[in-house]
């Protein structure tokens, strides 16, 4: 499991990726996780230790699901064969990924200040309510879910009526076109 933000989920999931000595990114490593055809693939640094016929990483870098890659950080012999990652500080990769996510956030459509303030106050109030009157908080959350579903549907219909391309919507939300299309479709379905 990589790094995620609530806003972008798996659209910008980040990992500590491996870099080979020639600067290339290695092919994904596949694992059988329980017999059968369902396996798991990874490009995470830990899988490239030179064992089991896998290539050995020479450096690491942040890698994002959107295709973005950070700068390479050489391993410089810091990878000990018996315990490869225990003492390795990969925080530079995380810092690079956070900078990437902040850049994506800056490129998204800004929320009006009054909406941002209202959402912040609502968060604070409902957090207190969840502690003091949990059933009232649950009722409030249900009302918010209905409101979000209705407004989401109206916004999705308006985006369709304006013939906004999924690429345009995706850029404004910080996600790819396929995820934007899926989001629109989800809001357009009756709740």
C-alpha positions in Angstrom: 0.0 0.0 0.0 1.4 3.3 -1.0 0.8 6.9 0.0 -2.6 8.4 -0.6 -4.6 11.5 0.0 -8.3 11.6 0.7 -8.9 14.0 -2.1 -7.2 12.0 -4.9 -7.3 8.4 -3.6 -5.6 6.0 -5.9 -5.5 8.5 -8.8 -2.3 9.9 -7.2 -1.1 7.0 -5.1 2.6 7.2 -4.5 5.2 4.6 -3.8 9.0 4.3 -3.3 9.9 3.1 -6.7 13.1 1.4 -7.8 15.6 2.7 -10.3 18.1 0.5 -12.1 21.8 1.3 -12.5 21.1 2.6 -16.1 18.4 4.9 -14.8 15.6 2.9 -16.1 12.5 1.8 -14.2 12.4 -2.0 -13.9 9.5 -4.1 -15.1 6.9 -4.9 -12.5 7.5 -7.9 -10.2 4.6 -10.3 -10.0 3.6 -12.3 -6.9 1.2 -15.2 -6.6 -0.9 -14.4 -3.5 -2.7 -17.6 -2.9 -2.8 -19.8 -6.0 -4.8 -19.2 -9.0 -4.6 -16.4 -11.5 -5.1 -13.4 -9.2 -1.7 -12.1 -8.4 -0.2 -8.8 -7.4 2.4 -6.7 -9.3 4.6 -4.1 -7.8 7.3 -1.6 -8.8 8.2 -0.8 -5.2 11.8 -0.6 -4.1 11.6 -3.6 -1.7 11.0 -6.0 -4.5 14.2 -5.2 -6.4 16.8 -6.6 -4.0 18.6 -8.8 -6.6 17.2 -12.0 -5.2 15.1 -14.6 -6.9 16.3 -13.4 -10.3 15.0 -9.9 -9.8 17.2 -6.9 -10.7 18.9 -5.0 -8.0 17.9 -1.4 -7.6 20.7 1.2 -7.7 18.5 4.1 -6.6 15.0 4.9 -5.4 12.5 7.7 -6.3 8.9 8.6 -5.7 6.5 7.2 -8.3 2.9 8.2 -8.7 0.0 6.3 -10.2 -0.6 9.2 -12.6 2.8 8.5 -14.3 4.8 11.3 -12.6 8.3 10.3 -11.3 10.5 12.1 -8.8 14.2 12.5 -8.8 16.4 9.5 -8.2 18.2 9.1 -4.8 21.2 6.8 -5.1 21.4 3.9 -2.7 25.2 4.2 -2.5 25.7 0.8 -1.0 23.2 1.4 1.8 21.2 -1.7 0.9 22.3 -4.5 3.1 21.5 -7.9 1.7 20.0 -9.5 4.8 17.9 -6.6 5.9 17.6 -4.3 2.8 15.2 -1.6 3.9 15.4 -1.5 7.7 17.9 1.4 7.9 17.1 3.1 4.6 15.6 6.6 4.9 13.2 6.9 2.0 11.7 10.1 3.3 13.2 12.1 0.4 10.9 10.1 -2.0 7.9 10.9 0.2 8.8 14.6 0.3 9.1 14.6 -3.5 5.6 12.9 -3.9 4.0 15.4 -1.4 5.4 18.3 -3.5 3.9 16.6 -6.6 0.5 16.3 -4.9 0.7 19.9 -3.7 1.4 20.9 -7.3 -1.7 18.9 -8.5 -3.8 20.5 -5.8 -2.7 24.0 -7.0 -3.8 23.1 -10.5 -7.3 22.0 -9.5 -10.4 24.3 -9.7 -10.4 26.5 -6.6 -13.3 26.3 -4.2 -15.0 29.6 -3.4 -13.7 30.9 -0.1 -17.1 31.0 1.5 -17.6 27.3 0.6 -14.2 26.4 2.1 -15.1 28.3 5.3 -18.5 26.7 5.5 -17.0 23.2 5.0 -14.4 23.9 7.7 -17.1 25.1 10.2 -19.3 22.1 9.3 -16.4 19.7 9.9 -15.7 21.3 13.3 -19.3 21.3 14.4 -20.0 17.7 13.3 -16.8 16.5 15.0 -18.1 17.9 18.3 -21.5 16.6 17.6 -20.2 13.1 17.0 -18.6 13.2 20.5 -21.5 14.8 22.3 -24.6 13.5 20.4 -23.5 10.6 18.1 -27.0 9.8 16.9 -27.6 13.4 15.9 -24.3 13.4 14.1 -25.4 10.3 12.2 -28.6 11.9 11.2 -26.6 15.0 10.1 -24.3 12.8 8.0 -27.3 11.1 6.3 -28.7 14.5 5.4 -25.3 15.6 4.0 -25.1 12.4 1.9 -28.5 13.1 0.4 -27.5 16.7 -0.2 -24.2 15.6 -1.8 -26.0 13.1 -4.0 -28.5 15.7 -5.2 -26.0 18.4 -5.8 -23.6 16.0 -7.4 -26.3 14.9 -9.8 -27.2 18.5 -10.7 -23.5 19.3 -11.3 -22.9 16.2 -13.4 -25.9 17.0 -15.6 -24.7 20.6 -16.0 -21.2 19.4 -16.9 -22.8 17.0 -19.5 -25.0 19.9 -20.8 -22.0 22.1 -21.2 -20.3 19.3 -23.1 -17.2 19.4 -20.9 -14.7 16.8 -21.9 -13.6 14.2 -19.3 -10.0 15.5 -19.8 -11.1 19.0 -18.8 -13.1 17.8 -15.8 -10.2 15.6 -14.8 -7.7 18.4 -14.9 -10.0 20.6 -12.8 -10.3 17.8 -10.2 -6.7 16.6 -10.3 -7.6 13.1 -11.7 -7.4 11.4 -15.1 -10.1 11.5 -17.7 -11.2 7.9 -17.0 -11.7 8.7 -13.3 -13.5 11.9 -14.1 -15.9 10.0 -16.4 -16.5 7.4 -13.7 -17.2 10.1 -11.2 -19.7 11.8 -13.5 -21.4 8.4 -14.2 -21.6 7.7 -10.5 -23.4 11.0 -9.9 -25.7 10.6 -12.8 -27.0 7.2 -11.6 -30.1 7.4 -9.5 -29.2 7.1 -5.8 
